[in-house]
Amino acid sequence: MADLDELSDREDYPEVENAEAENLEEDADDNLPDLKSLDLDSVSKLQKTQRYKDIMQKVEDALERGISDSNQGAILEDQEYQLVFDCNALSVDIDNEITIIHNFIRDKFKQKHPLLESRVHHPIDYARVVRKIGNEMDLTLVDLKGILPSADIMWITMAESTTSREPLSEDNLVNTIEACDRALNLDATKKMLLEFLKRRMGYIAPNLAAIVGSAVASKLMSRAGGLEALAKMPACNVLLLGAKKTNLSGFSTASMQSRIGYLEQTEVFQSTPPSLRPQASRLLAAKATLAARIDSIRGDPTGTAGQNLLEEISKKIEKWQQLPPARLPKPLPIPDSMPKKK
């Protein structure tokens, strides 16, 4: 009976199954796009949108105009406040666009150097390396210093010398170099947006900037997708914002640091002893989340609440570093004394 259960009810009509399978394969082939026929403009479209051009024009004007002394301590107007949130949304779109371009470069460059993607994980570093290598077959003639560590350069050179590869065609080479330039241009644009957010953090999120600093606050807001999204995020997720995948390269996992993102760049975290940094990072994430929630409703534009939270963090870390009180010696009982009545 067990053997009969394994039999199909449609074994008498094998030609029907074969026909259906052929139809499914044909439909699947029709739905899949031809990657070789795609060009860069059909994959990357963000830089040609009107929204991208308008936001970048406003950001360039704001950076050239700067912040006047008369506006110090004032609440931003709704128009500039909206511009900051547009910059946060655009930075998220730029990250997605860089990922798409990275996949395009990887698909084009895989036939020449198939092992490069397994060693260079960051999209911008990968684009820099590909642009530097170009169509050169001998990697010993390519100077990759300043882009990758020396260990990675040695590994890539040795790995590529043992694999068979073929040079890119002229069209693929032009498309690949153009994609690398576009990825680097998007990375420079994102840095400009972060610089603008860093200058405006004292007005947009004064309490959050008081705890973690302007640079880290802008990165947290950019990665979370805005101040509102950061305020709705739990502290355990704020702790992981910006955490990168570590490549141990054969070393033991005992030396690997716990996953901490942008908060490890704060002054409070760097000044904390290494043994207390996991506790300090969790405390810092909790207080930063509270400050982001205060800033999301514009509860304290002066940043006093953020300063108070920073003082609480400093006091707790100082208390953790204090030695426990010494145990006092217990006095001996009085000799020949009668026990007390209960």
N, C-alpha and C positions, 0 to 999 in steps of 0.2 A: 504493500500500500504506500510505503514511503517513496518507493521508486516511481509509482504511478503519480503521486502528488507533484513530483518534479517535472513531469511532462507537461508541455504546453497544450492548451485546448485547440490551438490553431496550427498544429503540426501537419495537418492534412493539406494545408494551403500555403506552402512555403513561398510560392510566387507572389502571393499577396503581401507577405511580410517584406520580401525583397523590394517590391515596387514602392511600398510605403517608405522604406528606409532610403531608397534612392531619391524620392521626392523630398524627404526631410533634409538630406544632404544638399540637394540643389537649393532649397530654401535658405539653409544656413549659409551657403556660399554666396547667395545673393545679398544677404543682410550684412555680411562682413565687408568693411571698407578695404579698399586696396591701399595699404600703407605706403607702397612705393610711389603711387601716383599722387599722394598728398604733397602739397607744397607748404611753405612756412606760413603764408598769409591765410591759408584756409584753416590752420591750426591755432595761430596766435592772432587775436583780433582786438585785444584790450587797448593797445596804444593808438588804434585808429578810431576809437569811440569818442563821441563828443563829450561824454561825461568825464573821461580821463583828461582830455585837453582843458576843460573848464576848471576842474579841481586843481590841476597843476599850475594853471595860470594864476589862480587865486593864491595858491601857496607861494609862488615866486613873488607875487606882489607883496604878500604879507611879510616875507623874509626880507625883502628890500626895504620895506617901510619900517620894520622893526617895532619895538615897543617904546613908546614915549614915557617919560617920567610922570606925566600927569595921569597916566592910566594905572599906575602902580596901586595895587590893592583894590581895584575896581572890579565889579562883576562884568564878565563878557556880555556883549550884546547877543541877541538870539542868532543873528546872522553869522557872527564869528564862531559862536558855540556850535552851530550847525555845520560849519566848515570843518571843525575838529572831528566831528562824528563822520563826516564824509571822508576825511583823510583816514580814519580808522577802517572804514569799510573798504576804501580803495587799497589800503595796505594788505588786507586779507585777499582781495582779488589779485593783487600783484603776486602774492605767494602762490596762489593757485595757477596763475599764468606761468610763473617760473617753473613749477612742477610739470606743466604741459610741455613747455619748451625743452625741459630736461629730458623728458621721455622721447621727444622728437630727435634730439641730438644723440641720445643713446641708441635709438633704432638705426640711425644713419651711420654712426661710428662703430657699431658693434661688429661689422664685417671686417674692419681693419684692426681694431684692438678689442677683442671680446672680453678680456679679463680686467679691463680698466674699471668698469662699473662695480666690480666686486671689491675694489680697494678704495676708490674715491666715491664716497656716499653723498657728500654735500653737492647740491646742484650747481652752485656758483663756482666751487673749486673744480668741479668736473668740466664746466664750460671754459674756465681759464686754461685747464690742462689740454683740452681738445683744441682750443684756439692756438695754443703754443706748439702742439705737435703738428697739427695740419696733416699733410700727406707724407711726412717724413717716416721712413721705414726703420731707420736706425735710431733708437731712442737715446743712445749714448751721445748723439750729436745735439740733443735737445736739452736746454738748460731749464730745469724745473725748480731751481732753488728760489725760495721766496713764495712759492705756491704750495708745495707739499713738504712734509718733513723728509729728512734724508732717508729714514727707514722705508717710507712709502716709495720714494724714488728708486731705491735699490730693488725693492720687491717688484715693482712694475717693470723695471728694465730686465730683471732676470726672468720674470714670467713671460714677457713678450718675446724674449729670445728663444724660448722653447716651443712657441706655438706658431702654426702656419697661418698667415694672414695675407690679404691682398689689398692694394691701394684703392682709395676711393676714386670714383669717376669724377670728371670735372664738374658736372651738375651737382652731384651729392656733396662735393667739397665746398662749392659756393654756398649751397643751402645750409650746410653745417656751420660754416664760419659766420654766416649771417645770423643764424639762430644763437650762436654764442654771443655775438655782439648785442643782440636784442636782450638776452638774459642779463648780461652785464649792465646794459642800460636800465633795465627794470630794477636791478639791485641798487644802482645809483639813485634812481627815483625813490625807492623805498627809504634809503638813507636820508634823502631830503625831507621826506614826510616825517620821519622820526625826529629830525632836527627841528622841524616846525612844531611838532607835538611837545618836544622837550622844552622849547621856549614858552609854550602856552600852558604847561602843566601847572604853573603857579596860579593860574586863573581857572582852569577847567577842573583840576583835582588838587586843590591846595593841601588837603589833609593826607591824601595818598602820597603826594610828593614829599610831604614833611617826614613820612616814615621811611620810604624806600628810595627817595631821590627822584629827580625829574626824569633822568634817563631811563631808570628801571620802570617808573610809572608809565612812561610812554610806550615801552615795550610790552608791558602787561596789558595795557589797553589795546594795543595793536593786535596782539596775539588773541586776546579774548573776543575782539570784534566790537569794542566800544566800552564806554564806562557803564552803560546800563547792563550789558552782558557780563561785565566783570563783577558788578554788584550782585547779580543773581547767581553767581558761581560759588559753590562751597569752598571753604578754605583748603580742603585737601586737593582740590583741582587747581587752585591758584598756586599751590606749592609746586606743581608739575609744569606750569606754563614755561615754555622755553627749554625744557629738559631735552638733552641730546642723547642719542644712542652712542655709548662708549665702545670703542674698539680696543679690546685688551691685548690683541696681537699675541696670544699664547700665554699671557701672564695669568696669575691666579685671580679668582674672583674675590679673594679676601681683601685685596687692595682697592677694589672698586668702591667709589663713594656712592652713597645713597642718591637716588634720583632727585635732584633739586634743579629748578630752572633758573629764571632771571633773578630770583631772590638771593642767590649766592653772590651776586654782584653788588649787593648793598653794603654800606659801610658797617652796619651793625653785624652782619654775618661775618665779614672779614675780620672784625676785631674780636670775635668770640673764639675761645680756645677750641681746637678741633674736636675734643671729646664732648663738648656741649653744643656743637653746631646742629645736629639733628633736632634737639629740643628747641634751639633758638629759631631754626627755620620754620618749625610748626607754629611757634608763637608769633613769629613775624607774619606768616601767612594769615593767621587768624585776625591779627590787628589790622593788617592791610585790607582785608575783606571788610571789616567794620568801617574803615576810613573810606573805602570806595562806596559803601552804601550811604555814608553821610554826604559824600560829594555828589552822588547821583540825584539826590533831592535838594541839593544846594543848601544843606543844613548849616554849614559854617564856612562862609567864604574867606574868613581871615586865616584859617588853618590852625586855630587854637586847639581844636579837638585832636588833630593829628600830632601836634607837639605833646599834648598830654599822653596820648597813646605811646609815643616814642619814649617818654620818660618812664612809663610803666614797663616797657620792654627792657630798658636799660637797668632799672632797679631789679627786675626779676633775674636778669642774667648775672648781675653783681651778687645777688643773694645765692645763686647756684654755685658761684665760685668761692663762697665763704666756707671755711672749715667748720665742721660740726662742733658744738660746745664740748669742752672737756668734761668728762665724768668726774664729779666730786667724790672724794673718798667717803665712804659711809662710816660714821663713827661707831666705835665699839659700844656695846651696852655697859651700863654702870655695873661694876662688880657687886655681887651679893645684894642685888636689888630684887625685890619681890615683884612678881608680875602684876600688872595693873588689872583692876577689876573691869570686866567687860560691861 
